[in-house]
Amino acid sequence: MFDFVSVGHLAIDSIFLPDKKTPFIVLGGSVAYASFAARRLDATVSVVSKVGGDFPGAYLWWLEQEGINLSGVVKVESAQATRFELKYTNSLSNRKLKVKNRAPSITIDDLPKSLKAKTIHIAPIAGEITFEVAEKLRSCAQWLSLDPQGLVRNFDEKGNVTCGSLTDKRILELIDIYKSSSDEIKTVTGMSTQKSAMKAVHDCGVETVIVTLGMKGALLSLEETVYKIPAYKPDKVVDPTGAGDVFIGGFLVEYMRGETLLWCACVGSAVASLVVEAAGPTYMGNKTEIYRRARMLYEKEIKQ
């Protein structure tokens, strides 16, 4: 019984930052970022993923050194790992995303037979998870969470990524917690406003809806009430990649522990403020610093 299991492709990211001439090549994938965040908070963590034969052994070693269980990672030697190229604008507010390779999809047969977790977070990045896999995961978890970004991505022949519709909305009926960006939730639901989009997700039976807003923080919606969760101002912003992924990783660990939803969101915001201070998932501070930042948000911003 793990505290936290994330399901989706581990990836190799080439991150082009505006002040660098060459890309920063690093471990990527929502599951990596969310898992690192959960481990910083001392949760027991496992990853279910599928990688190609070219996936660096050093990345797997890194994950294991962090205390992340990799028994659910399937390596297909004849296939290529999922690779993304991320190019950021000078302001770091926008990026152009391109997929270079995609690993095979995760199937029901790939799921560990004895998989059990308090929380399972479904985090596809390249359409690698089907409704049938999500349905099986529902039976393995006390709480099921979804970030649908990889289910609404379309890829042209050159690998350019655009945002499309969610073709199978049944997955929303399986989950307890939903997290995505503002643009993605509108695409998922077909609604034109954040408010109507959040309501549409709730109408599918989802209890908790989170919309991340980048440097503006996040929205937390439950029981017809929407709370504005402020962003903690980081010491510097080097790379915004994965901020939403570590947000939900931190949120879910505290949620699993029975903390109040507003506190959970403050922890998510705190760990998001740390990951952006370095390139890739290379820095997230420690538990003490995460909780210090979370308390500042909770005491000064939320309780006022």
Backbone torsions as a table, in degrees:
resi	resn	phi	psi	omega
1	MET	NA	105.8	177.1
2	PHE	-87.4	154.5	171.3
3	ASP	-70.4	-41.4	-169.1
4	PHE	-144.7	125.3	174.8
5	VAL	-126.7	130.0	175.9
6	SER	-112.2	141.1	-173.8
7	VAL	-125.8	122.6	-179.6
8	GLY	160.4	177.4	-178.2
9	HIS	-74.7	130.1	159.3
10	LEU	-73.7	149.1	-173.0
11	ALA	-139.3	169.9	170.7
12	ILE	-112.1	116.4	-177.4
13	ASP	-103.7	135.0	168.2
14	SER	-108.1	106.8	-174.3
15	ILE	-102.4	117.0	178.4
16	PHE	-96.8	109.6	178.0
17	LEU	-97.5	146.8	-171.6
18	PRO	-61.5	-25.7	-177.5
19	ASP	-98.0	10.1	-179.6
20	LYS	-121.1	141.8	-179.5
21	LYS	-82.2	-28.3	-179.4
22	THR	-118.8	153.5	-178.1
23	PRO	-73.0	153.9	173.4
24	PHE	-93.8	112.8	-176.9
25	ILE	-98.1	122.1	-169.4
26	VAL	-153.2	162.2	172.9
27	LEU	-55.7	132.9	179.8
28	GLY	-133.8	-172.4	-177.2
29	GLY	105.1	137.2	-180.0
30	SER	-57.1	-35.9	-177.7
31	VAL	-64.5	-34.1	179.0
32	ALA	-67.0	-49.0	-178.9
33	TYR	-61.9	-48.0	-178.3
34	ALA	-63.3	-37.8	-179.1
35	SER	-69.1	-41.1	176.9
36	PHE	-59.8	-43.1	179.7
37	ALA	-62.2	-43.2	179.9
38	ALA	-63.7	-38.0	178.8
39	ARG	-68.6	-33.4	177.8
40	ARG	-61.0	-24.2	-179.8
41	LEU	-100.4	16.4	173.6
42	ASP	66.9	27.0	173.6
43	ALA	-80.7	154.1	170.3
44	THR	-83.7	128.4	-165.1
45	VAL	-131.2	141.0	173.2
46	SER	-137.6	152.7	177.8
47	VAL	-118.8	135.1	170.4
48	VAL	-111.3	117.8	-173.7
49	SER	-153.8	175.1	176.9
50	LYS	-140.0	127.1	-177.4
51	VAL	-129.1	162.4	177.6
52	GLY	-87.9	172.9	-179.8
53	GLY	-65.5	-19.2	-179.9
54	ASP	-88.8	2.0	-178.8
55	PHE	-70.3	127.1	-173.5
56	PRO	-61.4	130.7	175.0
57	GLY	-61.6	-27.7	179.7
58	ALA	-63.9	-32.7	178.8
59	TYR	-69.4	-40.3	177.6
60	LEU	-65.4	-39.7	176.6
61	TRP	-61.0	-42.5	179.1
62	TRP	-58.9	-48.0	179.7
63	LEU	-61.3	-43.3	179.2
64	GLU	-65.3	-38.0	177.7
65	GLN	-62.4	-28.5	177.8
66	GLU	-79.9	-3.8	179.0
67	GLY	88.8	21.2	-179.0
68	ILE	-94.8	127.7	-179.6
69	ASN	-75.2	128.2	-176.0
70	LEU	-114.3	19.2	-179.2
71	SER	-64.2	-18.2	178.9
72	GLY	-96.0	10.2	179.0
73	VAL	-94.6	120.4	179.4
74	VAL	-101.2	127.8	178.2
75	LYS	-107.1	121.7	179.4
76	VAL	-104.8	102.7	-172.7
77	GLU	-60.3	-31.5	-176.3
78	SER	-82.9	-4.9	-177.5
79	ALA	-108.6	169.6	176.8
80	GLN	-104.6	148.5	178.0
81	ALA	-71.7	156.0	173.5
82	THR	-67.6	128.8	179.7
83	ARG	-129.2	134.3	176.3
84	PHE	-123.3	149.3	172.0
85	GLU	-115.5	123.5	-178.1
86	LEU	-118.3	118.5	179.3
87	LYS	-115.2	118.0	-177.1
88	TYR	-95.4	148.3	173.7
89	THR	-74.3	170.4	-177.6
90	ASN	-59.2	-32.0	-178.8
91	SER	-84.5	-6.7	-175.3
92	LEU	64.4	11.1	-176.9
93	SER	-87.1	-19.6	180.0
94	ASN	-136.5	157.5	178.2
95	ARG	-145.3	154.9	173.1
96	LYS	-106.8	127.6	-173.9
97	LEU	-111.3	134.5	177.6
98	LYS	-137.9	133.6	176.5
99	VAL	-93.9	132.9	-179.6
100	LYS	-98.6	-37.9	176.4
101	ASN	-147.5	157.2	174.8
102	ARG	-131.9	126.7	176.6
103	ALA	-71.2	164.0	177.8
104	PRO	-60.7	154.1	179.8
105	SER	-66.6	156.4	175.9
106	ILE	-84.1	128.7	-178.1
107	THR	-110.1	169.6	176.8
108	ILE	-59.0	-37.5	179.4
109	ASP	-64.9	-21.2	179.1
110	ASP	-79.1	-17.5	-177.7
111	LEU	-73.8	134.2	177.0
112	PRO	-56.1	135.7	-175.2
113	LYS	-61.4	-33.3	-176.5
114	SER	-102.1	22.7	-175.4
115	LEU	-62.3	121.3	174.2
116	LYS	-143.1	138.0	-179.3
117	ALA	-153.4	152.7	173.2
118	LYS	-68.6	-45.1	176.9
119	THR	-130.0	134.8	171.1
120	ILE	-119.7	129.1	179.9
121	HIS	-110.4	116.6	178.1
122	ILE	-88.0	117.5	-171.4
123	ALA	-136.5	66.9	178.7
124	PRO	-71.4	150.8	176.9
125	ILE	-122.8	-12.4	-177.2
126	ALA	-147.9	42.0	176.1
127	GLY	67.5	26.1	-171.0
128	GLU	-87.1	0.4	-177.7
129	ILE	-124.8	129.9	179.7
130	THR	-98.0	169.7	176.4
131	PHE	-60.7	-38.8	-178.5
132	GLU	-62.3	-39.5	177.0
133	VAL	-66.9	-43.9	178.6
134	ALA	-61.8	-38.1	179.5
135	GLU	-63.9	-40.3	177.2
136	LYS	-66.5	-40.6	179.5
137	LEU	-63.6	-31.8	178.2
138	ARG	-56.2	-36.6	-177.5
139	SER	-79.4	-7.2	-176.5
140	CYS	-103.1	-3.5	-171.3
141	ALA	-132.8	150.5	172.0
142	GLN	-74.8	-41.2	175.8
143	TRP	-128.5	137.0	179.8
144	LEU	-117.6	130.7	-177.3
145	SER	-120.8	152.8	-178.9
146	LEU	-138.9	133.2	162.5
147	ASP	-115.9	109.1	-170.4
148	PRO	-84.8	10.9	-170.7
149	GLN	-53.2	-41.6	-178.3
150	GLY	-74.7	-9.5	178.7
151	LEU	-93.0	-11.6	-179.9
152	VAL	-115.2	13.2	178.1
153	ARG	-92.3	132.9	172.0
154	ASN	-108.9	147.0	-177.2
155	PHE	-126.2	123.7	176.3
156	ASP	-84.2	-177.0	-173.9
157	GLU	-65.6	-19.3	177.7
158	LYS	-94.9	-0.4	179.2
159	GLY	90.9	-0.2	179.3
160	ASN	-64.9	138.8	-173.9
161	VAL	-104.4	129.1	172.3
162	THR	-126.9	163.2	-177.3
163	CYS	-95.9	122.5	178.7
164	GLY	-115.7	-165.4	-176.8
165	SER	-87.0	161.5	174.4
166	LEU	-84.7	110.3	-171.1
167	THR	-73.3	-29.3	-179.1
168	ASP	-125.8	94.2	-176.1
169	LYS	-77.0	-3.3	179.1
170	ARG	-61.2	-26.0	-178.5
171	ILE	-61.1	-29.6	179.9
172	LEU	-65.8	-26.3	-179.3
173	GLU	-75.5	-10.6	-177.3
174	LEU	-91.9	-19.3	-163.9
175	ILE	-103.6	158.3	177.3
176	ASP	-100.2	-32.7	-173.9
177	ILE	-132.6	131.3	-179.6
178	TYR	-120.0	137.7	176.3
179	LYS	-139.8	131.1	171.7
180	SER	-161.3	175.6	175.7
181	SER	-76.8	170.1	-179.9
182	SER	-62.4	-44.6	179.9
183	ASP	-65.7	-39.1	-176.4
184	GLU	-68.6	-39.6	-178.8
185	ILE	-67.8	-31.4	175.6
186	LYS	-68.6	-39.3	178.1
187	THR	-66.9	-43.3	-178.9
188	VAL	-60.1	-41.5	-173.7
189	THR	-96.3	-19.3	-175.1
190	GLY	78.7	12.5	-179.5
191	MET	-93.3	157.5	-174.3
192	SER	-96.7	-14.6	-179.0
193	THR	-124.6	157.5	177.7
194	GLN	-61.2	-43.1	-176.6
195	LYS	-61.5	-48.0	-179.3
196	SER	-69.2	-33.0	178.8
197	ALA	-68.2	-43.0	178.2
198	MET	-63.7	-40.1	178.2
199	LYS	-62.8	-40.1	-179.7
200	ALA	-62.9	-37.3	177.4
201	VAL	-69.0	-43.8	176.0
202	HIS	-57.7	-39.0	-178.1
203	ASP	-63.7	-17.8	176.3
204	CYS	-83.0	-2.7	178.7
205	GLY	103.8	5.4	-179.4
206	VAL	-78.2	126.8	-176.7
207	GLU	-76.2	-44.6	-173.2
208	THR	-121.9	126.5	-179.6
209	VAL	-121.6	128.3	179.7
210	ILE	-120.4	130.3	175.3
211	VAL	-119.5	116.4	179.7
212	THR	-84.8	141.4	-174.1
213	LEU	-122.8	25.1	179.9
214	GLY	64.9	-132.2	-177.3
215	MET	-69.6	-6.9	178.4
216	LYS	-92.0	0.7	177.5
217	GLY	99.5	-135.6	-176.8
218	ALA	-156.4	163.0	172.6
219	LEU	-111.4	135.9	178.1
220	LEU	-119.4	118.0	-175.4
221	SER	-117.5	127.2	176.5
222	LEU	-155.9	141.4	177.3
223	GLU	47.9	45.5	175.9
224	GLU	66.6	14.3	175.3
225	THR	-118.0	134.1	179.6
226	VAL	-113.2	125.9	178.7
227	TYR	-107.9	138.5	175.7
228	LYS	-91.6	118.8	179.2
229	ILE	-99.8	116.7	-176.7
230	PRO	-71.4	156.0	172.4
231	ALA	-85.5	142.7	171.5
232	TYR	-83.6	129.2	-177.7
233	LYS	-71.9	115.8	-179.0
234	PRO	-71.8	162.2	177.2
235	ASP	-64.5	-31.7	176.7
236	LYS	-160.9	160.6	175.7
237	VAL	-119.6	110.7	179.8
238	VAL	-99.4	-45.1	-174.3
239	ASP	-154.2	115.7	-177.4
240	PRO	-81.1	0.1	-178.8
241	THR	-57.0	132.5	172.7
242	GLY	82.0	3.8	-177.7
243	ALA	-61.2	-42.6	178.9
244	GLY	-68.0	-31.8	-180.0
245	ASP	-69.8	-41.5	178.7
246	VAL	-74.0	-28.9	174.7
247	PHE	-56.0	-51.9	-176.0
248	ILE	-71.6	-30.4	175.5
249	GLY	-61.5	-47.1	177.7
250	GLY	-66.2	-42.7	179.7
251	PHE	-58.0	-48.7	-173.2
252	LEU	-68.1	-34.7	178.5
253	VAL	-64.5	-44.7	178.6
254	GLU	-68.6	-36.9	177.5
255	TYR	-61.0	-44.9	179.1
256	MET	-61.3	-28.1	-179.7
257	ARG	-85.5	0.0	175.8
258	GLY	86.3	15.9	179.3
259	GLU	-74.3	163.0	178.0
260	THR	-66.0	150.4	-176.2
261	LEU	-62.9	-36.1	179.4
262	LEU	-66.6	-39.2	175.6
263	TRP	-64.7	-42.9	178.5
264	CYS	-56.1	-43.0	-179.1
265	ALA	-68.3	-36.0	177.5
266	CYS	-65.8	-37.3	176.0
267	VAL	-64.9	-42.6	176.7
268	GLY	-59.4	-44.5	178.6
269	SER	-64.0	-37.1	-179.4
270	ALA	-65.4	-47.4	-178.3
271	VAL	-70.0	-30.0	175.2
272	ALA	-64.1	-35.4	-180.0
273	SER	-69.5	-21.8	-179.8
274	LEU	-85.6	-41.1	-175.2
275	VAL	-65.2	-28.6	-177.7
276	VAL	-75.3	-8.3	-177.3
277	GLU	-81.1	-3.3	177.2
278	ALA	-144.9	169.2	-179.0
279	ALA	-81.0	134.1	179.3
280	GLY	66.4	-159.5	-179.2
281	PRO	-91.7	37.6	-172.4
282	THR	-85.6	-12.7	-178.0
283	TYR	-147.9	129.5	174.5
284	MET	-140.8	19.3	-179.8
285	GLY	66.5	-151.1	176.6
286	ASN	-134.7	175.8	-175.8
287	LYS	-58.8	-40.7	-178.9
288	THR	-61.2	-45.0	-178.7
289	GLU	-70.5	-38.1	177.7
290	ILE	-60.0	-48.0	-179.2
291	TYR	-68.5	-32.3	177.6
292	ARG	-63.1	-47.2	179.9
293	ARG	-66.1	-39.3	179.6
294	ALA	-63.0	-41.8	179.2
295	ARG	-63.6	-38.2	178.1
296	MET	-61.8	-43.0	177.7
297	LEU	-65.5	-44.0	-175.5
298	TYR	-67.7	-45.1	-176.7
299	GLU	-76.3	-41.7	-173.9
300	LYS	-89.4	-31.9	-173.7
301	GLU	-104.9	-45.1	-172.7
302	ILE	-79.3	-44.2	-173.9
303	LYS	-77.7	-16.3	-179.1
304	GLN	-72.4	NA	NA
